């Protein structure tokens, strides 16, 4: 895109292309004789991906176009990975929610009803009831829960 054009100049055209949802994915490279730093900054602010001054070096132009294509491909890959990870997080969150509700339902079924005043009313916290057989395969003393403060004797 050149800056100096009749009617609509290159900055205005670049701004319109970058703001339109249908054309915002198209990378615009400004190629012009204007080599002022302010023109380069203004062109990038309007949405141009790169700025080349005339006369252009064909090797440099090719490399910059390759870089833009590579950056676009990498951006798409990162977005696809992000979407995949977000889907995985949603699925695991749902599974954890189901597991937590099943665990709480199981705890409510196993915890005996308090007699008289409740444990919470007496100021005590009652640990959940865990059957002794759960630890028999992990601990050298069957029927006893492992002590988290002592290192295991394995």
N, C-alpha and C positions, 0 to 999 in steps of 0.2 A: 504494500500500500504506500503510495506516495503522499506526502503532506500537501504539496501544492497541486490542487486540482480545481477545475472550474465548478462553481456551485458549492458543493459540500467538500470541505477540506478533509484531509486524511485523519486529523484528530477527531473530528465530529463523526466520521464514518466508523472509525475504530471504536469510539464510545458507543455508538448505536449497535454495532455488532457484538460487543462484549456484554451489553445490558440485555439484549434480546435472548430469551430462553432457548429459542431454536438455533441461534448461531453462536452462543457464548462458548461452545466447545471448540470452535474453529480458532486455531492459533493465528494471530495477525503479526506479521513482521513488517515493520515500517522500513522502506528503502527510499531514501531521499538525499538531496544535496545539502540539506540543513544539518550542520554538524555542531551546533551549539549544545552545550550540556543541558541548558534549560529545555530545549526541544526534546532531547532524549528522555529526560525525567518526565516531561509532560506526556510524551507518547506512552511511556510505561504506565503512568497514572490513568490514562484513558483505556488501558486494557491490552496494549500491545505486548506481545511476549518477547520480542527482540527488536533492535533498532540497528540498521546498517546504513552507512553513508555511501553515496556514489562517489567515485566509481567503486563498485563492489569487487572484492576478491572472491572468485568463484569457489575456491577451496574453503575459505572461511564461511561463506554462505551455506555450502553443502554441510559442513560440520555443525553449524548452528541449527540447521533444519533437522539433521539426525538427532541432535541433542533434544530438540523439542519433541520429536516423535518418541524418543526413548523416555523422556520425562512423562509424557502422556501415558505411555504403556505402563510405566512403573506406578503412576498414580492410580490407574485403573486396577492394577494388581493389589495395591495396598487397600483400596476401597473394597475389593472383593474379599480380602482376608479380614478386614474389619467387620464386614457384614456377616461373614461366616462365624467369627468369634462372638459377635453379638447374639447370633442365633444359638450358639452353644451355651452362652451365659443364660439366656432365657430358658432353655431346656433344663439346664442344671438347677436353676432357681426354682422352676416348677417341681422338679424331682425332689429337691430339698424341702420344699413346702409340704409336699405329700408325705415325705418321710417324717417330718416333724409332727404333722398332725397324727400320723399313725403311732409314733412314739408316745405322744401325749395321751392318745386314746388308750394305749397299752398301759401306761403308768396309772391312769385313772382307774383302770380295771384291777390292777394289782395292789394298789395302795389301800390298806384297810381303813375303814371309816373310823375316825377318832371318837373316843368315848368321853363324855363330859365336855370340858373345854377343848377346843382344837389346839394343835401344836403351835399354830401361828398366834393364837390368842395368848398362849403361855410364853411366847417370845422365842420359841425354838424352831429351828428349821429341820424338818424331817427329810433325811436323804431318801431317794427312791429305793424301793425294795428290789434288790438284785439277787437272783437265785445263785446259790453257791456253785452249782454245776457249771456256770458260765466261766469260772476261772480255773476249773480243775485241769484243763488241758494246757494252760499257760503258766501255772504256778507250781513250784515244787511241793507245796503243801496243799493237797486237794481240799477244796471247801473253804479256803481262806483267800481273801482278796489280796493282791500284791500291794505292798506298801510303796507308795510313790516317792517317799522320802529316802528309801534305801535302794542302793543299786542291786540289780538282780544278780543272783548267784549262778549265772549260766556260763 
